């Protein structure tokens, strides 16, 4: 049996990524009084490209890697792999994109990593439950949409994390 992953980058995921990720960040930007058309356009592009490509393919990889595992171990491995993907470096990268798209180049420093770590640690219980549900209760075809919706909510949290943890 082949364990090759057929890469996915579909029109549906491009549209979902563009709309959902940018919506979550738009809400965060408005709440923080940081709305910027460049930030909005950047997040639309990010959701439609990088996120729409890498996240569905990572989820497909999880399926391949856990195919031979069964029971509670499979559930925990799938959940854990999803949590590991959305790690502090991923959060810091997301915060970096926000700074870049907002034109706040002077705010790009190692403090973003500290904020990302604190944000990640505080979020683990919520992330565990959400990723458990996404990886184990949602079919692979709908997983990116479910994850994008959760991530849009988390985008609000990540944006606010800078205020909370800074």
C-alpha positions as CSV (number, residue, x, y, z in Angstrom):
1,X,0.0,0.0,0.0
2,X,1.4,3.4,-1.0
3,X,1.8,6.0,1.7
4,X,2.3,8.8,-0.9
5,X,0.3,12.0,-0.3
6,X,-1.5,13.5,-3.2
7,X,-1.0,17.3,-2.7
8,X,-4.2,19.3,-2.5
9,X,-4.7,22.9,-3.5
10,X,-8.3,23.3,-4.5
11,X,-10.5,26.3,-5.5
12,X,-12.8,25.6,-2.6
13,X,-9.9,25.7,-0.1
14,X,-8.5,28.8,-1.7
15,X,-11.8,30.6,-1.3
16,X,-12.3,29.3,2.2
17,X,-8.8,30.2,3.3
18,X,-9.1,33.7,1.8
19,X,-12.5,34.5,3.4
20,X,-12.2,32.8,6.8
21,X,-8.7,33.6,7.8
22,X,-9.1,37.2,6.8
23,X,-12.4,37.5,8.6
24,X,-10.9,36.4,11.9
25,X,-8.0,38.8,11.5
26,X,-10.4,41.6,10.4
27,X,-12.4,41.2,13.6
28,X,-9.2,41.2,15.7
29,X,-7.9,44.3,13.8
30,X,-11.1,46.2,14.4
31,X,-11.2,45.2,18.1
32,X,-7.7,46.5,18.5
33,X,-8.3,49.7,16.4
34,X,-5.6,48.4,13.9
35,X,-7.7,48.1,10.7
36,X,-5.6,48.4,7.6
37,X,-6.6,47.6,4.0
38,X,-3.1,46.3,3.4
39,X,-3.4,44.0,6.4
40,X,-6.8,42.8,5.1
41,X,-5.5,42.2,1.6
42,X,-2.4,40.5,3.0
43,X,-4.4,38.1,5.1
44,X,-6.7,37.3,2.2
45,X,-3.6,36.4,0.1
46,X,-2.1,34.5,3.0
47,X,-5.3,32.5,3.6
48,X,-5.7,31.8,-0.1
49,X,-2.1,30.7,-0.7
50,X,0.1,29.5,2.1
51,X,-2.6,28.4,4.5
52,X,-4.9,26.9,1.9
53,X,-2.0,24.8,0.6
54,X,-0.1,23.8,3.7
55,X,-2.9,23.0,6.2
56,X,-5.0,20.6,4.1
57,X,-1.8,18.8,3.0
58,X,-0.6,18.5,6.6
59,X,-3.9,17.0,7.6
60,X,-3.6,14.5,4.7
61,X,-0.1,13.7,6.0
62,X,-1.6,13.0,9.4
63,X,-4.1,10.6,7.9
64,X,-1.3,8.7,6.1
65,X,0.9,8.6,9.2
66,X,-1.8,7.3,11.5
67,X,-3.4,4.9,9.0
68,X,-1.9,1.8,10.8
69,X,-2.7,3.0,14.3
70,X,-6.0,2.2,16.0
71,X,-8.1,3.1,19.0
72,X,-7.3,5.8,21.6
73,X,-3.7,5.9,20.5
74,X,-4.7,7.0,17.0
75,X,-7.0,9.6,18.4
76,X,-4.3,11.0,20.6
77,X,-1.6,10.9,17.9
78,X,-3.8,12.7,15.4
79,X,-4.7,15.4,18.0
80,X,-1.1,15.8,19.1
81,X,0.2,16.1,15.5
82,X,-2.4,18.8,14.8
83,X,-1.4,20.7,18.0
84,X,2.3,20.4,17.1
85,X,1.6,21.9,13.7
86,X,0.0,25.0,15.2
87,X,3.0,25.5,17.5
88,X,4.6,28.7,18.9
89,X,6.7,29.1,15.7
90,X,3.5,28.9,13.6
91,X,1.9,31.5,15.9
92,X,5.0,33.7,15.7
93,X,5.0,33.4,11.9
94,X,1.3,34.5,11.9
95,X,2.1,37.5,14.1
96,X,5.1,38.3,11.8
97,X,2.7,38.3,8.8
98,X,0.4,40.7,10.7
99,X,3.3,43.1,11.3
100,X,4.4,42.9,7.7
101,X,1.0,43.4,6.2
102,X,0.4,46.3,8.7
103,X,3.7,48.0,7.8
104,X,4.8,47.7,11.4
105,X,8.3,46.5,10.5
106,X,9.8,48.1,13.6
107,X,7.6,45.8,15.8
108,X,9.2,42.7,14.3
109,X,11.5,41.3,17.0
110,X,12.1,38.3,19.3
111,X,9.3,39.5,21.5
112,X,6.9,37.9,18.9
113,X,8.4,34.5,19.9
114,X,7.7,35.1,23.6
115,X,4.2,36.2,22.9
116,X,3.7,33.1,20.7
117,X,5.0,30.8,23.4
118,X,2.7,32.3,26.1
119,X,-0.2,32.3,23.7
120,X,0.4,28.6,22.8
121,X,0.7,27.5,26.4
122,X,-2.4,29.3,27.6
123,X,-4.3,27.9,24.6
124,X,-3.4,24.2,25.0
125,X,-6.6,23.1,26.7
126,X,-8.8,24.8,24.1
127,X,-6.6,23.7,21.2
128,X,-6.6,20.1,22.4
129,X,-10.4,19.9,22.4
130,X,-10.7,21.7,19.0
131,X,-8.0,19.7,17.3
132,X,-9.4,16.4,18.8
133,X,-12.8,17.2,17.2
134,X,-11.3,18.4,13.9
135,X,-9.0,15.5,13.5
136,X,-11.2,12.7,14.8
137,X,-14.8,13.8,14.1
138,X,-14.6,15.8,10.9
139,X,-14.0,14.0,7.6
140,X,-10.8,14.9,5.8
141,X,-12.7,16.8,3.0
142,X,-14.1,19.2,5.6
143,X,-11.2,19.4,8.0
144,X,-9.6,22.5,6.4
145,X,-12.9,24.4,6.7
146,X,-13.3,23.3,10.3
147,X,-9.7,24.2,11.1
148,X,-10.0,27.5,9.3
149,X,-13.0,28.5,11.3
150,X,-11.3,27.5,14.5
151,X,-8.1,29.4,13.3
152,X,-10.2,32.5,12.5
153,X,-11.3,32.5,16.1
154,X,-7.8,31.9,17.2
155,X,-6.6,34.7,14.9
156,X,-8.6,37.0,17.1
157,X,-6.9,35.4,20.2
158,X,-3.4,35.6,18.6
159,X,-3.9,39.3,17.7
160,X,-5.2,40.0,21.2
161,X,-2.3,37.9,22.6
162,X,0.1,40.7,21.8
163,X,-1.9,43.0,24.0
164,X,-2.5,40.3,26.7
165,X,1.0,38.9,26.9
166,X,3.1,41.9,26.0
